[in-house]
Amino acid sequence: MFNAVSQEPAGEIYRQSQEWRRRDMGTLVAELRKKTPLRSGLTQRRAADLLDFLMGPESYGALVLDAGWTQRQGVTWTAETLGSQLFG
């Protein structure tokens, strides 16, 4: 997606929204850590990376739009995967 808009004025908007998303994933991990410790050896940064990737529009699009999963299947798999990856 980024390559498609990188040279257009929309590219800066896209970059900024990605930065905000990334920051917010770090905030979300910090809040989650208050309730449940992260899996042993998992840093807050790596947990934010996982959230960003697995909850991103590209992942959703690949599973639901491209592969034909139902929305429920995509959400369930993402939640289970994040649960095991973040909290063990």
C-alpha positions, 0 to 999 in steps of 0.5 A: 500500500505504501508504495502506491501512495509514497510519491503522492501527497497522500503518502505523507498522510499515510506515513503519519497515520502509520506512526500514530497507529504504531504509537497507539499499539505501544499504548495498548500494550502498556495498558494490557500489561497492567492487567496481565504480564506479557509472555516471558521474554517478550518486550513491550516493543515486540508485543506492539509489533505483533499487535500492529501486524496482526490487527492491521488492515493488510492482515484483515484483508489477506484473511477475510477479503482475499482468502474468503474467511468470514469476519468472525473467523478472522477476528477469532484467529487474530484474538487467539493468536494474539493471546498466545503470542502476548500472554502465553 
